[in-house]
Amino acid sequence: MLLIKSHRTVPHWIKKRYKKLRKKDFYIDNKEAIVETPSESTDLSVVKKILESNSGFKSLVEKQRLLQEFINLQTQKEKNILAALLQLKNSLLDIANYQEGISISPSLELDAFTNGMNGGYVAPSSGGDPVSNPLSVPTGKNLYSINEQVTPTKEHGDYPKKIAYSLWGGEFIRNQGMNIGQIFYMLGVEPVRNNYGRVHDVKLIPMQVLKRPRIDVLVQTSGQFRDIAASRINLINKAVHLAAEADDNDEYKNYVKEGTLLAESELKEKGFSPEEARKFSTSRVFGGLNGNYGTGIMGLVEQGDKWETEQEIADTYINNMGAIYSEDNWAFYKKGMFETMMNNTDVVVHPRSSNETGPISLDHVYEFMGGLTASIRVTTGKDPDGYFNDYRNRYNPDVQSLKEAIWTETRTNLFNPKYIKAQMEEGETAAENFAESFRDTYGWNVMKPAAIDKEIWEGYYDIYVKDKNNLGTLEFFRKTNPYALQEMTAVMLETVRKGYWKPSESVKKDIANLHAELVKDHDAGCSGFVCDNNKLKEMITSLLDDNLNKAYEAAIDEVRTGTSGEVENQEGMVLEKEVLRKEKIVAMIKENIWAILILVLLIGGAITWGVVKRKREDE
């Protein structure tokens, strides 16, 4: 959470850089947004949210009850009363400390920023937002990531009935390896710690203790996770080997062993040698080829006229993310391996620990989680369910379905008049945030059509095109950032063109007219949706009347190619500059001809003298 506020005079460029960040909104589910600059009321609101996530604070009411009971009844519960008093004292101190930490953070951040720019030492601290990590305040520190060797932490490892995991570096840092603990437990293994608390090995959980099947896994690693937690990847691979080779009784199934045998058989059918098939049959961790960091699908998805079927997206994802990561085969790719390991995947799970972004406010979520989901569906014919491991409140973690998470964020933010009004006060950056959410909604429509209901697009139309809440949304966009609304209307129309949303003809024309008018009046903000999608452009022109159609196409062409008159004038200016330059050079030579001749003679004499001297030295 970035808080920039200072009563001192600061350089103008710093003020300009952080102008949009001073009012960073803090919004969680259906709770109220904090949109004003840090003040005492804001600080207390953030403190309240921190305390709501603190299990110790939640027990404060019970402690108070015991205190009152002691006063009224004079009972003998000395130990309980003492514990209650200590808890009360600590909780009250926490309130003061949290408030003070938040209130002094702005000045500390500015001090640390200027000190760091001057080459000074900035003290380290853990990061994350203050709700999930109260130790992150006060801010103004040099954030460190995580000690990978101590993950997963002892408190985590509850068994979720999930199959495929997406591992991100940032989430790994914030949740302290919770997902890794879950992967271990699904496989039926547990971490082994050395005397320093480092998890250096894994061991099987006996079936008589586990008392359930060993669940197979498929792990997708981002580039950042791969770079900071290579040792954890190796432990996951070791855990898979142990589970696949476990000599369990027949009371519970071992799906890891079954999946390994099935993979070995299928790899042989795809042309792998028996040795290769056996070797790669336990491969479960896949990531980017050649050390890449992205999936390569986001640009493709948002250029809708560049692809026609889900197969093209899945192929791109697999070709970019299909490299094996194991101790003996790091970033090794061979066609067919990733697809084989997707078999029998029922669920895709993604971690979520940030209170600042969600599935339709961060495009990388649909890129990674959605890309894996779409690839599994295309490859196996089964559309896996999507779930988030919700660690935003680390004292009360939860599991939330993909559809539930999307609807929660939509209703809380994009459908919420209070949130919209608060965002509109932020200006052009907030307008772009709305456009980002529209793009991400479209992205999920592509990756998992069942996750996006038509009511979401209908709500977008009613709120942002028709302004049903009378918030002045159209005036806001026209005044502050018309290009964001161009993008939003283009995304809506592309969703229609692709068949994900099927509104009435009048609604389509309404959106197309608004889009064309924005392009005509403000020039085209040529993104992939607005200018570069020729098939979308054809659909839009088919919905416009002749006059608006001509103005729309002229505005697009003017931005993309420029008018012929402008091109001719630019060429004339270039030719004129070239002629002037040549004339000046000729005049300069004529005026300085004797100086040039003398300089040439001097250079020639120096060269001759040097040659003669070298010959004498050689003799």
Residue pairs with C-beta under 8 A, 6 or more apart in sequence:
1 24
1 26
1 46
1 129
1 130
1 136
1 137
1 139
1 356
2 18
2 21
2 24
2 109
2 139
3 22
3 24
3 38
3 102
3 105
3 106
3 109
3 139
4 18
4 21
4 22
4 106
4 109
4 110
5 22
5 37
5 38
5 106
5 107
6 106
6 107
6 110
7 107
8 107
8 110
10 110
14 110
14 113
20 426
20 427
20 429
22 37
22 38
23 35
23 36
23 37
23 425
23 426
25 33
25 34
25 35
25 422
25 423
25 426
26 33
26 34
26 45
26 46
26 49
26 129
26 355
26 356
27 33
27 34
27 355
27 412
27 413
27 419
28 49
28 131
28 355
28 392
29 408
29 412
30 408
30 411
30 412
31 49
32 45
32 418
33 418
33 419
33 422
34 42
34 45
34 46
35 422
35 423
35 425
35 426
36 42
38 102
38 103
38 105
38 106
40 103
43 99
43 102
43 103
44 99
46 98
46 102
46 130
46 131
47 95
47 98
47 99
47 102
49 130
49 131
50 98
50 130
50 131
50 134
51 57
51 91
51 94
51 95
51 98
52 58
52 131
52 393
53 131
53 132
53 392
53 393
53 394
53 395
53 396
54 94
54 134
54 395
55 395
55 396
56 87
56 90
56 91
56 94
57 91
57 94
58 395
59 87
60 87
60 88
60 91
62 84
63 83
63 84
63 85
63 87
63 88
64 84
64 88
66 77
66 80
66 81
66 84
67 81
67 84
67 85
67 88
69 75
69 77
70 77
70 81
94 134
98 130
98 134
98 137
100 138
101 137
101 138
102 130
102 137
102 138
104 138
105 137
105 138
105 139
105 140
107 140
108 138
108 139
108 140
109 139
109 140
110 140
111 140
112 122
112 140
112 141
112 142
113 140
115 121
115 122
116 122
116 142
122 140
122 141
122 142
123 141
123 142
124 141
124 142
124 143
124 144
125 135
125 136
125 139
125 141
125 142
125 143
125 144
126 133
126 135
126 136
126 143
126 144
127 133
127 136
127 143
127 144
127 145
127 173
127 174
128 136
128 173
128 174
128 353
128 354
129 136
129 354
129 355
129 356
130 136
130 137
131 355
131 392
131 393
132 174
132 353
132 354
132 355
132 391
132 392
132 393
132 394
133 174
133 394
145 169
145 173
145 228
146 172
146 173
146 176
146 177
146 228
148 172
148 177
148 228
148 229
148 231
148 232
149 196
149 198
149 199
149 200
149 231
150 177
150 197
150 198
150 199
151 172
151 176
151 177
151 180
151 181
151 199
151 229
151 232
152 176
152 177
152 178
152 179
152 180
152 181
152 184
152 191
152 199
153 176
153 177
153 178
153 181
156 175
156 176
156 177
156 178
156 181
156 182
157 181
157 182
157 184
157 185
157 190
158 182
158 185
158 397
159 182
159 185
159 186
159 212
160 182
160 186
160 349
160 387
160 389
160 399
161 215
161 347
162 182
162 186
162 215
162 347
162 348
162 349
162 387
163 186
163 215
163 216
163 217
163 218
163 344
163 345
163 346
163 347
163 348
163 349
163 384
164 217
164 218
164 219
164 220
164 345
164 347
164 348
164 349
164 372
164 376
164 384
165 179
165 182
165 183
165 217
165 218
165 219
165 220
165 349
165 350
166 220
166 222
166 348
166 349
166 350
166 351
166 368
166 369
166 372
167 179
167 180
167 219
167 220
167 221
167 222
167 225
167 229
167 351
168 222
168 224
168 225
168 351
168 368
169 222
169 223
169 224
169 225
169 227
169 228
169 229
170 224
170 354
171 179
171 351
171 352
171 353
171 354
171 391
172 179
172 180
172 225
172 228
172 229
172 232
172 351
173 228
174 353
174 354
174 391
175 351
175 353
175 389
175 391
175 394
177 232
178 351
178 389
178 391
178 397
179 349
179 351
179 389
180 232
180 235
180 236
181 191
182 389
183 217
183 219
183 236
183 239
184 190
184 191
184 202
184 236
184 239
185 205
186 214
186 215
186 216
186 217
187 214
187 215
187 216
187 217
187 239
187 240
187 242
187 243
187 256
188 204
188 205
188 207
188 210
188 214
188 215
188 243
188 246
188 256
189 202
189 203
189 204
189 205
189 239
189 242
189 243
190 202
190 203
190 205
191 199
191 201
191 202
191 235
192 199
192 200
192 201
192 202
192 203
193 199
193 200
194 200
199 235
201 235
201 238
202 235
202 238
202 239
202 242
203 242
204 242
204 243
204 246
207 246
207 248
207 249
207 251
207 252
210 252
211 252
212 252
213 252
213 253
213 254
213 255
214 243
214 246
214 248
214 252
214 253
214 254
214 255
214 256
214 257
215 255
215 256
216 255
216 256
216 258
216 259
216 284
216 344
217 236
217 240
217 256
217 284
218 284
218 286
218 341
218 342
218 345
219 233
219 236
219 284
219 285
219 286
220 286
220 287
220 321
220 368
220 372
221 233
221 285
221 286
221 287
221 325
222 287
222 288
222 293
222 368
223 287
223 288
223 291
223 292
223 293
223 294
224 293
226 233
226 287
226 288
226 325
233 285
233 325
233 326
234 326
234 327
236 284
236 285
237 282
237 283
237 284
237 285
237 325
237 326
237 327
240 256
240 282
240 284
241 282
243 254
243 256
243 257
244 254
244 256
244 257
244 259
244 260
244 282
245 257
246 254
246 256
246 257
248 254
255 344
259 343
259 344
260 281
260 282
261 281
262 343
262 344
263 277
263 280
263 281
263 282
263 283
263 340
263 341
263 343
264 277
264 278
264 281
265 277
266 340
266 343
267 276
267 277
267 280
267 281
267 336
267 337
267 340
268 274
268 277
270 336
270 340
271 336
272 280
272 334
272 336
280 324
280 329
280 334
280 337
283 324
283 326
283 329
283 337
283 341
284 341
285 324
285 325
285 326
286 321
286 322
286 323
286 324
286 325
286 337
286 338
286 341
287 321
287 323
287 325
287 331
288 294
288 295
288 320
288 321
288 323
288 331
289 319
289 320
289 321
289 322
289 323
289 331
289 333
290 323
290 331
291 331
292 320
294 320
294 367
295 316
295 317
295 320
295 321
295 367
295 368
295 371
296 316
296 317
296 319
296 320
296 321
297 313
297 316
297 317
297 320
297 367
297 371
298 363
298 364
298 367
298 443
299 528
300 306
300 307
300 312
300 313
300 316
301 307
301 313
301 366
301 443
301 446
301 447
302 439
302 442
302 443
302 528
302 529
303 528
303 532
303 533
304 494
304 497
304 498
304 529
304 533
304 535
304 536
305 533
305 534
305 535
305 536
307 313
310 374
310 377
310 378
310 446
311 378
313 371
313 374
313 375
313 378
313 446
313 447
314 374
314 375
314 377
314 378
314 379
317 371
317 372
317 374
317 375
318 338
318 339
318 375
318 379
321 338
321 371
321 372
322 333
322 335
322 337
322 338
322 339
323 331
323 332
323 333
324 331
324 332
324 333
324 334
324 337
325 331
326 332
339 379
342 375
342 376
342 379
342 380
343 380
344 380
345 376
345 380
345 382
345 384
346 382
346 384
346 385
347 384
347 385
347 386
347 387
348 369
348 372
348 373
348 376
348 384
348 385
348 386
348 387
349 386
349 387
349 388
349 389
350 365
350 368
350 369
350 386
350 387
350 388
350 389
351 388
351 389
351 391
352 358
352 388
352 389
352 390
352 391
352 392
352 400
352 405
353 391
353 392
353 394
354 392
355 392
357 365
358 365
358 405
358 406
358 408
358 409
359 365
359 366
359 369
359 388
359 402
359 405
359 406
359 409
359 440
359 444
360 406
360 409
360 410
360 414
360 437
360 440
360 441
360 444
361 409
361 413
361 433
361 436
361 437
361 440
362 440
363 436
363 439
363 440
363 443
365 440
366 440
366 443
366 444
366 446
366 447
367 443
369 386
369 402
369 447
370 443
370 444
370 446
370 447
370 448
371 447
373 383
373 384
373 386
373 447
373 448
374 446
374 447
374 448
376 382
376 383
376 384
377 383
377 384
377 448
383 448
383 450
385 401
385 402
386 401
386 402
386 403
386 448
386 451
387 399
387 400
387 401
387 402
388 399
388 400
388 401
388 402
388 405
389 397
389 399
390 397
390 398
390 399
390 400
390 405
391 397
400 408
402 448
402 451
403 450
403 451
406 441
406 444
406 451
406 452
406 456
407 453
407 456
410 441
410 456
410 459
412 419
413 419
413 437
414 420
414 434
414 437
414 459
414 460
414 463
415 459
415 463
417 469
417 471
420 463
420 469
420 471
420 473
421 471
423 430
423 433
423 434
424 430
424 471
424 472
424 473
424 476
427 480
427 481
428 480
428 481
428 484
431 476
431 477
431 480
431 481
431 484
431 485
432 481
432 484
434 464
434 484
434 488
435 484
435 485
435 487
435 488
435 491
438 460
438 487
438 488
438 491
438 492
439 487
439 491
439 529
441 452
441 456
441 457
441 460
441 491
442 491
442 494
442 495
442 500
444 451
444 452
445 451
445 452
445 495
445 498
445 500
445 501
446 498
446 500
449 500
452 500
454 501
454 502
457 492
457 495
457 501
457 503
458 503
460 488
460 492
461 492
461 503
461 507
461 510
461 511
462 468
463 469
463 473
464 473
464 485
464 488
465 474
465 489
465 492
465 510
465 511
465 514
467 473
467 474
474 485
474 514
477 484
477 485
478 485
478 518
478 521
478 522
482 518
482 521
482 522
482 525
483 522
483 525
483 527
483 530
485 514
485 518
486 515
486 518
486 519
486 522
486 524
486 525
486 530
487 525
487 527
487 529
487 530
489 511
489 512
489 514
489 515
489 518
490 515
490 527
490 529
490 530
490 533
490 536
491 529
492 501
492 511
493 508
493 511
493 512
493 515
493 536
493 539
493 540
494 529
494 533
494 536
495 501
496 502
496 503
496 508
496 511
496 539
497 535
497 536
497 539
508 543
509 543
509 544
512 539
512 540
512 543
512 544
513 543
513 544
513 548
515 540
516 540
516 544
516 548
516 549
516 551
516 552
517 548
519 530
519 552
519 555
519 556
520 548
520 551
520 552
520 555
523 555
523 558
523 559
524 530
524 531
524 555
524 556
524 559
524 560
526 532
526 556
526 559
526 560
529 536
531 537
531 556
531 559
531 560
537 556
540 552
541 549
541 552
541 553
544 552
589 596
